Amino acid sequence: MDENLLNRVREALVDVSPIAEKRMFGGVCFMVDDKLCICVKSHEMLCRINPDEFETALEQDGVRPMEQRARTAKGYVFVHKDVLSNKKDFDNWVNKALAYNKIAKASKKRK
């Protein structure tokens, strides 16, 4: 896991509340208001964004969809750390995830 990227996400979310870190998807996920917002896995950042922006996001360099069991998870994109090297681009992705988090529905709790 890219510790530098992980620490950048932690710093970006330091004033966000309520927040929790959780190990998921083979990385560290940041749950904001009990909803998945951002994850750091290997050399990528997973962002939960507005599904209406999904197709446009995929047109950008270094962005790929999240796929689980041969199914594309619309609204979830992996962004390669090389695309996040400058603060403006990094902040843009963090802000997209935080903006959608405000209106996103929480996943059903497993029993």
VMD Tcl script that draws the C-alpha trace (Angstrom):
set ca {
  {0.00 0.00 0.00}
  {1.19 3.49 -0.79}
  {1.66 5.00 2.69}
  {2.19 8.49 1.24}
  {-1.17 8.38 -0.54}
  {-2.83 6.98 2.57}
  {-1.44 9.82 4.70}
  {-2.52 12.42 2.14}
  {-6.08 11.12 2.35}
  {-5.95 11.13 6.16}
  {-4.78 14.76 6.12}
  {-7.47 15.75 3.61}
  {-10.19 14.23 5.79}
  {-8.86 15.38 9.18}
  {-11.70 17.87 9.69}
  {-14.44 15.57 8.40}
  {-16.76 14.05 10.98}
  {-17.97 11.44 11.67}
  {-15.22 9.39 10.02}
  {-13.82 5.92 10.55}
  {-11.04 3.91 8.93}
  {-11.91 0.36 7.99}
  {-9.94 -2.39 6.26}
  {-11.89 -3.40 3.15}
  {-11.22 -4.35 -0.47}
  {-7.60 -5.13 0.40}
  {-6.95 -1.55 1.47}
  {-7.93 1.12 3.97}
  {-11.34 2.69 3.49}
  {-12.60 5.92 4.96}
  {-16.21 5.76 6.03}
  {-17.84 9.17 6.32}
  {-21.18 9.18 8.14}
  {-21.15 5.33 7.98}
  {-20.86 5.44 4.17}
  {-17.90 4.39 2.06}
  {-16.28 7.54 0.70}
  {-12.62 6.90 -0.24}
  {-10.31 3.89 -0.07}
  {-6.58 3.56 -0.60}
  {-5.56 0.28 -2.15}
  {-2.07 -0.40 -3.43}
  {-1.19 2.57 -5.66}
  {-4.73 3.78 -6.26}
  {-7.46 5.73 -4.54}
  {-11.01 4.40 -4.82}
  {-13.56 7.22 -4.87}
  {-17.31 6.84 -4.54}
  {-18.66 9.52 -6.85}
  {-22.04 10.52 -8.22}
  {-23.12 7.81 -10.69}
  {-24.17 10.62 -13.06}
  {-20.46 11.60 -13.32}
  {-19.22 8.02 -13.73}
  {-18.88 7.88 -17.54}
  {-17.21 11.30 -17.70}
  {-14.77 10.30 -14.95}
  {-13.74 7.19 -16.89}
  {-12.66 9.36 -19.83}
  {-9.88 10.88 -17.71}
  {-6.33 9.52 -17.67}
  {-5.52 7.12 -14.86}
  {-9.15 6.38 -13.98}
  {-10.74 2.94 -14.18}
  {-14.00 1.45 -12.95}
  {-14.27 -0.75 -9.89}
  {-15.24 -4.25 -10.93}
  {-16.44 -7.00 -8.62}
  {-17.30 -10.48 -9.83}
  {-17.24 -9.36 -13.48}
  {-19.71 -6.55 -12.67}
  {-18.91 -2.85 -12.93}
  {-19.79 -0.89 -9.80}
  {-21.21 2.32 -11.24}
  {-20.18 5.32 -9.16}
  {-16.93 3.76 -7.91}
  {-13.68 4.63 -9.67}
  {-10.03 3.87 -9.03}
  {-7.71 6.80 -9.61}
  {-4.01 6.01 -10.07}
  {-1.61 7.82 -7.74}
  {0.27 9.31 -10.71}
  {-2.87 11.32 -11.58}
  {-3.05 12.52 -7.96}
  {0.48 13.91 -7.78}
  {-0.54 17.56 -7.75}
  {-2.73 19.04 -5.00}
  {-5.38 20.44 -7.36}
  {-6.14 17.05 -8.94}
  {-5.98 15.23 -5.59}
  {-8.35 17.74 -3.98}
  {-10.72 17.49 -6.95}
  {-11.19 13.73 -6.43}
  {-11.49 14.03 -2.65}
  {-14.10 16.78 -3.07}
  {-16.09 14.71 -5.61}
  {-16.22 11.83 -3.12}
  {-17.18 14.08 -0.20}
  {-19.86 15.87 -2.24}
  {-21.51 12.61 -3.24}
  {-21.22 11.24 0.29}
  {-23.67 13.90 1.47}
  {-26.45 12.46 -0.72}
  {-25.36 8.81 -0.98}
  {-27.34 6.09 0.71}
  {-25.60 3.95 3.30}
  {-25.21 0.24 2.55}
  {-27.44 -2.12 4.45}
  {-25.78 -3.37 7.62}
  {-24.88 -7.06 7.59}
  {-26.13 -9.12 10.47}
}
mol new
graphics top color blue
foreach p $ca { graphics top sphere $p radius 0.5 }
foreach p [lrange $ca 0 end-1] q [lrange $ca 1 end] { graphics top cylinder $p $q radius 0.2 }
display resetview
